[in-house]
Amino acid sequence: MTIELTVAEQKVGYLLSIIPGSVSDSSGMLKPAKCRILVDGQEVANNDGGENRCKHTLK
């Protein structure tokens, strides 16, 4: 998706938060699916650390 920030949002930021659905792991247990946030093609957030969401503040 493309997000265009207002002048105010460029100053204070705009919080992006992605909460992925669940997927089964190798033992059949549910875990959060992987997610990542790219800004201008560069990864700025992911949930590889075991978190259940990705979040980043755009400015």
C-alpha positions as CSV (number, residue, x, y, z in Angstrom):
1,M,0.0,0.0,0.0
2,T,1.1,3.6,-0.5
3,I,0.7,6.1,2.3
4,E,0.9,9.8,1.8
5,L,1.5,11.7,5.0
6,T,0.1,15.2,5.9
7,V,2.4,17.9,7.1
8,A,1.3,17.2,10.7
9,E,1.9,13.4,10.3
10,Q,5.4,14.1,8.9
11,K,6.2,16.0,12.1
12,V,4.7,13.6,14.7
13,G,4.6,10.4,12.8
14,Y,2.0,7.9,11.6
15,L,2.0,4.5,13.4
16,L,1.8,1.4,11.2
17,S,0.9,-1.8,12.9
18,I,0.4,-5.2,11.1
19,I,-1.1,-8.1,13.0
20,P,-0.7,-11.3,10.9
21,G,-2.9,-14.3,11.0
22,S,-1.8,-17.6,12.5
23,V,0.0,-20.5,10.8
24,S,0.9,-24.0,12.0
25,D,4.5,-24.7,12.9
26,S,6.3,-28.1,12.5
27,S,4.6,-29.5,15.6
28,G,1.2,-28.4,14.6
29,M,1.0,-25.5,17.0
30,L,-0.3,-22.1,15.9
31,K,2.1,-19.2,15.7
32,P,2.0,-15.7,14.2
33,A,2.7,-15.6,10.5
34,K,5.8,-13.7,9.4
35,C,5.3,-10.0,8.5
36,R,7.6,-7.1,7.6
37,I,7.2,-3.4,6.7
38,L,9.2,-1.9,3.9
39,V,9.7,1.9,3.4
40,D,11.0,2.9,0.0
41,G,12.2,-0.7,-0.5
42,Q,14.1,-0.9,2.8
43,E,12.9,-3.2,5.6
44,V,12.2,-1.2,8.7
45,A,10.3,-3.7,10.8
46,N,9.7,-7.5,11.0
47,N,8.4,-10.0,13.6
48,D,11.4,-12.4,13.4
49,G,12.0,-11.8,17.1
50,G,8.8,-13.8,18.0
51,E,6.5,-10.9,18.3
52,N,2.9,-11.2,17.2
53,R,3.0,-8.0,15.1
54,C,5.1,-5.6,13.1
55,K,5.1,-1.9,14.0
56,H,6.9,1.2,12.7
57,T,6.3,4.9,12.9
58,L,6.6,6.7,9.6
59,K,7.8,10.3,9.6
